[in-house]
């Protein structure tokens, strides 16, 4: 293979974030894809799996703008701040400290043990349209958060309200389902 060269008059101009090489095709490519998706805030079209094979996020009904913080020993993954790069508005950012702007490599609270994941995504409902249920008027977008080996310590989150229906105040409703 060629990197940075010219192969059959097909050159590549651009940036490459990471190169991984294998002697043969990985037996479980979805694990490698999960590592890359969590590290770079990418949304995939299938469930997410830790390096050891544990399902860390099921996309069923919540397969949009997926991101996560995690520590995995199979790959050099220690993601301490994350947001999906898929959407520019109504984005959720979660971090291990109350700093949502600094790079993942800046001083942050560590995730103590490998195998810990906190993943989130939404149902693609509208944030500009609302539904009234009882005394609550809520946006039609619902988020799901799925934790694996949940002892992550304290986490912080930030919700970008750009595009949300106008309201005098916003409240976070939490459900167990």
C-alpha positions in Angstrom: 0.0 0.0 0.0 1.0 3.6 -0.4 0.8 6.5 2.1 1.5 10.0 0.9 2.7 8.8 -2.5 1.3 8.5 -6.0 -0.3 5.2 -6.9 -1.6 4.8 -10.5 -1.9 8.6 -10.7 -4.2 8.8 -7.7 -2.7 11.0 -5.1 -4.2 12.0 -1.8 -4.1 15.5 -0.6 -5.5 16.1 2.9 -5.0 15.2 6.5 -4.9 11.7 8.0 -5.9 11.4 11.7 -4.7 7.9 12.3 -3.4 4.9 10.5 -3.9 1.3 11.8 -2.3 -1.7 10.1 -3.1 -5.3 10.6 -1.5 -8.5 9.3 -5.0 -9.7 8.2 -8.5 -8.4 8.4 -9.7 -8.0 12.0 -12.1 -10.8 13.1 -14.4 -8.2 14.7 -14.2 -5.0 12.7 -17.1 -3.4 14.6 -14.7 -3.2 17.6 -12.1 -1.3 15.7 -14.9 0.9 14.2 -16.2 1.6 17.7 -12.8 2.7 18.9 -12.5 5.1 16.0 -16.1 6.4 16.3 -15.7 7.1 20.0 -12.3 8.7 19.6 -13.5 11.0 16.7 -17.2 11.5 17.6 -18.5 9.6 14.6 -21.9 8.0 14.3 -22.0 4.4 12.9 -24.9 2.5 11.4 -24.5 -0.5 13.8 -24.1 -1.2 17.5 -21.0 -0.2 19.3 -18.7 -2.8 20.9 -15.8 -2.5 23.4 -12.4 -4.0 22.4 -13.3 -7.1 24.5 -16.7 -7.6 22.7 -19.2 -6.1 25.2 -22.0 -4.2 23.5 -21.6 -0.6 24.8 -24.4 1.1 22.8 -27.4 -0.3 21.0 -28.5 2.0 18.2 -32.1 0.6 18.3 -34.4 3.7 18.1 -31.5 6.0 19.2 -29.0 5.9 16.3 -28.3 9.6 15.7 -25.4 11.8 16.8 -23.8 9.1 18.9 -20.8 9.9 21.0 -19.2 8.7 24.2 -16.6 8.9 26.9 -14.7 5.7 27.6 -11.5 3.9 28.6 -10.6 0.7 26.9 -7.4 -1.2 27.3 -7.7 -3.1 24.0 -7.0 0.1 22.1 -5.3 3.2 23.5 -8.6 4.8 24.1 -9.1 7.2 27.0 -11.8 9.6 25.8 -12.6 12.1 28.6 -14.6 14.6 26.6 -16.8 14.0 23.6 -19.6 15.2 21.4 -20.9 13.9 18.1 -19.3 15.6 15.1 -22.4 14.7 13.0 -24.6 17.6 14.0 -23.8 21.2 14.5 -26.8 22.1 16.7 -28.6 20.6 19.6 -25.4 18.9 20.5 -24.7 17.2 23.8 -21.1 17.3 25.2 -20.1 15.1 28.1 -16.8 15.4 30.0 -15.0 14.2 33.1 -14.7 17.8 34.3 -16.5 21.1 33.8 -14.4 22.0 30.7 -16.1 21.3 27.4 -13.7 23.3 25.1 -10.2 22.0 25.8 -8.8 19.0 24.0 -9.1 15.5 25.3 -5.4 15.5 26.0 -5.5 18.6 28.3 -5.5 18.0 32.0 -8.7 16.2 32.9 -10.1 13.8 35.4 -9.1 10.3 34.3 -11.6 7.5 33.9 -10.1 5.2 36.6 -10.5 1.7 35.1 -10.6 0.2 31.6 -13.8 -1.2 30.3 -15.9 1.9 31.3 -18.1 3.5 28.6 -20.8 6.1 28.8 -22.5 6.5 25.3 -25.4 8.6 24.2 -27.5 9.2 21.1 -31.0 10.4 20.1 -34.1 9.4 18.2 -33.8 12.1 15.5 -36.9 13.8 16.8 -37.3 17.5 16.2 -36.0 20.0 18.8 -38.0 22.9 17.3 -41.4 21.1 17.5 -43.0 20.3 20.8 -45.6 17.9 22.3 -47.6 18.6 25.5 -48.0 15.7 27.9 -49.8 16.5 31.1 -48.2 19.6 32.5 -45.0 19.3 30.4 -44.3 20.6 27.0 -41.3 18.8 25.6 -39.3 18.7 22.4 -39.8 15.6 20.3 -36.1 14.6 20.4 -35.3 12.0 23.1 -31.8 11.0 24.1 -30.6 7.7 25.4 -27.5 7.3 27.7 -26.1 3.8 28.0 -23.4 3.0 30.5 -21.1 0.0 30.7 -19.3 -0.8 34.0 -20.7 2.4 35.2 -18.2 3.6 37.8 -17.0 6.6 35.8 -17.2 9.0 38.7 -18.7 12.5 38.3 -19.4 13.5 34.7 -20.6 16.9 33.4 -22.8 17.6 30.4 -23.7 20.6 28.3 -26.6 20.9 25.9 -26.4 23.3 23.0 -29.9 24.8 22.8 -29.5 26.3 19.3 -32.6 25.3 17.3 -34.7 24.4 20.4 -38.2 25.6 20.7 -38.3 28.9 22.6 -39.1 28.6 26.3 -38.8 30.7 29.5 -36.9 27.9 31.1 -35.7 24.4 30.3 -35.8 21.3 32.6 -34.3 17.9 32.1 -36.7 15.1 32.4 -35.2 11.7 33.2 -36.9 8.3 32.6 -35.8 4.9 33.5 -36.8 3.3 30.2 
